[in-house]
Amino acid sequence: MKPFLSIDVGGSAIKYGVITDGTTFLYRSQCPTPKDSMEDLLDAYRALYADCAAYGPFEGVAISFTASMDGRTGYCFGGSLEKYTKGENLLEVFQSVFEEPVAVENDGNCGALAEGRYGSLAGLESGMVIILGTGLGGGLLTNGHIHRGKRSCSGEFSYIFVDPRTAFEGRPDVWAIHSGFHGLTRPLAIAKGEPEQDGRHFFALAEAGDADALRILKDYTNYLAVWIYNLQCIYAPEKFAIGGGISLQPLLMEYLQNSLQAFYDRNDAGLPHAEVVPARFHGSAGLIGAVCWWEDFYGKKS
């Protein structure tokens, strides 16, 4: 089987690469995500296609995309590029750029497929991926396949209201606000009276033992532990895999395991405890999972 051109479109950057044998990268790079128009996005696709041309011809083009969507039809809504993607059939639009057959799927679902086929959730009957990034993503798996729900909207963790009162007061308080990386960096900026910086700065302070950073990290993982428990009550997956850039930090996983243990010490209802592990692929999950979806969509396996 020829290699795949895989593309992972996020809110800030487009990662892309050439993949063979499921998880082997022959080449990878990235470019900024266009914010203004579909034509700008398609121009970015043409440029990255040319950048990877030396590795072609390709078996297909696999795309992970930052939007709520059903990869079976290509129609999407929501996401950070909604101003020019809402209501579009992305499958048809993107196919117009490439010679090879295209498949496109929600980024959270792609992350789940990567972990379910080759990663931390491989071989399980049920699993769930939580992706901690700028916002919050995720996906649910049943027997290695995406659990979609109505309109393919399962796994949209970002939109979960954490305080029901705010839903009726015009000030949405949703999970993405608390468990994206801004849930760490904004409280730190307030505590220090300084401009907000990135996650690397936060964890550098935390690793150095900064009291504000460690307090905020504990609050963050306590919050995350409660919502993992809630999801365990709803779906009862065999295992959770935590992905996204933040999850690469060993200190975060250490604090999360401590938060889960503390929670169960005080709130054990006799239900199965959530088993939480780091994802295997982190920043590569969207690229690998997009190829998994292409194979499912076209009924072919490498």
Residue pairs with C-beta under 8 A, 6 or more apart in sequence:
1 20
1 59
1 300
1 302
2 56
2 57
2 58
2 59
3 18
3 19
3 20
3 26
3 55
3 56
3 58
3 59
4 18
4 19
4 20
4 58
4 59
4 60
4 61
4 62
4 291
4 294
5 16
5 17
5 18
5 49
5 52
5 55
5 56
5 58
5 60
5 61
5 62
5 98
5 100
6 16
6 17
6 18
6 19
6 61
6 62
6 63
6 64
6 287
6 288
6 290
6 291
7 14
7 15
7 16
7 45
7 48
7 61
7 62
7 63
7 64
7 287
7 290
8 14
8 15
8 16
8 63
8 64
8 107
8 110
8 286
8 287
8 290
9 33
9 41
9 63
9 64
9 65
9 66
9 81
9 107
10 33
10 66
10 107
10 133
10 134
10 286
11 33
11 66
11 79
11 80
11 81
11 134
11 135
12 32
12 33
12 134
13 30
13 31
13 32
13 33
14 30
14 31
14 32
14 33
14 44
14 48
15 28
15 29
15 30
15 283
15 286
15 287
16 28
16 29
16 30
16 31
16 48
16 51
16 52
16 287
17 25
17 26
17 27
17 28
17 29
17 52
17 287
18 25
18 26
18 27
18 28
18 52
18 55
18 58
19 25
19 26
19 62
19 287
19 288
19 291
20 26
20 302
21 302
22 117
22 118
22 288
22 291
22 292
22 302
23 118
23 281
23 284
23 288
25 284
25 287
26 55
27 52
27 55
28 287
29 48
29 51
31 44
31 47
31 48
33 41
33 44
33 81
34 40
34 41
34 43
34 44
35 81
36 84
37 84
38 84
38 85
38 88
38 93
41 81
41 84
42 93
42 94
42 96
42 97
45 94
45 97
45 98
46 97
49 61
49 97
49 98
57 100
58 100
59 100
59 300
59 302
60 100
60 101
60 102
60 103
60 294
60 298
61 94
61 98
61 100
61 101
61 102
61 103
61 294
62 102
62 103
62 287
62 290
62 291
62 293
62 294
63 90
63 94
63 102
63 103
63 104
63 105
63 290
64 104
64 105
64 106
64 107
64 110
64 111
64 286
64 287
64 289
64 290
64 293
65 76
65 79
65 90
65 104
65 105
65 106
65 107
66 79
66 80
66 81
66 107
67 76
67 77
67 78
67 79
67 81
67 82
67 85
67 90
67 106
68 76
68 77
68 78
68 79
68 106
68 152
68 153
68 156
69 75
69 76
69 77
69 90
69 104
69 105
69 106
69 152
70 148
70 151
70 152
71 91
71 103
71 104
71 105
71 106
71 109
71 152
71 293
71 297
72 152
72 297
73 89
73 91
74 89
74 90
74 91
74 92
74 104
75 87
75 88
75 89
75 90
76 85
76 86
76 87
76 88
76 90
77 86
77 87
78 86
79 85
90 104
91 102
91 103
91 104
94 102
94 104
95 101
95 102
101 294
101 298
103 290
103 293
103 294
103 297
103 298
104 290
105 113
105 146
105 289
105 290
105 293
105 297
106 139
106 152
106 155
107 131
107 137
107 286
108 129
108 131
108 137
108 138
108 139
108 155
108 156
108 157
109 139
109 146
109 155
109 289
109 293
110 139
110 285
110 286
110 288
110 289
110 290
110 292
110 293
111 129
111 131
111 137
111 138
111 139
111 243
111 279
111 281
111 285
111 286
111 289
112 121
112 127
112 128
112 129
112 138
112 139
112 140
112 141
112 146
112 155
112 289
113 139
113 141
113 146
113 289
113 292
113 293
113 296
114 280
114 281
114 284
114 285
114 286
114 288
114 289
114 292
115 121
115 122
115 127
115 129
115 141
115 241
115 243
115 279
115 280
115 281
115 285
115 289
116 122
116 124
116 127
116 141
116 144
116 292
117 144
117 289
117 292
118 280
118 281
118 288
119 241
119 279
119 280
119 281
119 285
120 239
120 241
120 277
120 278
120 279
120 280
121 127
121 129
121 141
121 239
121 241
124 141
124 237
124 238
124 239
125 142
125 143
125 238
126 140
126 141
126 142
126 143
126 235
126 236
126 237
126 238
127 140
127 141
127 237
127 238
127 239
127 240
127 241
128 138
128 139
128 140
128 141
128 155
128 231
128 235
128 237
128 239
128 240
128 241
129 138
129 139
129 141
129 240
129 241
129 242
129 243
129 279
129 285
130 136
130 137
130 138
130 157
130 179
130 224
130 228
130 240
130 241
130 242
130 243
130 244
131 137
131 138
131 243
131 244
131 279
131 285
132 179
132 180
132 181
132 242
132 243
132 244
132 245
132 246
132 247
133 180
133 181
133 244
133 245
133 246
134 180
134 181
134 182
135 158
135 176
135 180
136 157
136 158
136 175
136 176
136 179
136 180
137 155
137 157
137 158
137 244
138 155
138 156
138 157
139 146
139 154
139 155
140 146
140 147
140 154
140 155
140 235
140 237
141 147
141 237
145 296
146 152
147 154
147 155
148 154
157 175
157 176
157 227
158 174
158 175
158 176
159 174
159 175
159 176
160 174
160 175
160 227
161 167
161 172
161 173
161 174
161 175
162 173
162 174
162 175
162 178
162 227
163 173
166 172
166 173
175 227
177 183
178 220
178 223
179 220
179 223
179 224
179 227
181 198
181 199
181 202
181 245
181 246
182 196
183 220
183 223
184 199
184 202
184 216
184 217
184 220
184 246
185 196
185 197
185 198
185 199
185 201
185 202
186 196
187 216
187 219
188 196
188 197
188 202
188 205
188 212
188 213
188 216
189 195
189 196
189 197
191 212
191 216
192 212
199 245
199 246
199 249
202 213
202 216
203 213
203 249
203 251
203 252
205 212
205 213
206 213
206 214
206 217
206 251
207 251
217 251
217 252
217 255
218 255
218 259
220 255
221 252
221 255
221 256
221 258
221 259
222 259
222 262
222 263
224 256
224 259
225 256
225 259
225 260
225 262
225 263
226 263
228 240
228 260
228 274
228 276
229 260
229 263
229 267
229 274
231 237
231 240
231 274
232 240
232 271
232 272
232 273
232 274
233 271
236 271
236 272
238 275
239 275
239 276
239 277
240 274
240 275
240 276
240 277
241 276
241 277
241 278
241 279
241 280
242 253
242 256
242 276
242 277
242 278
242 279
243 278
243 279
243 281
243 282
243 285
244 279
244 282
245 282
245 283
246 252
247 253
247 278
247 279
247 282
248 282
248 283
253 278
256 276
257 276
260 273
260 274
260 276
264 273
279 285
281 288
281 289
291 302
295 301
295 302
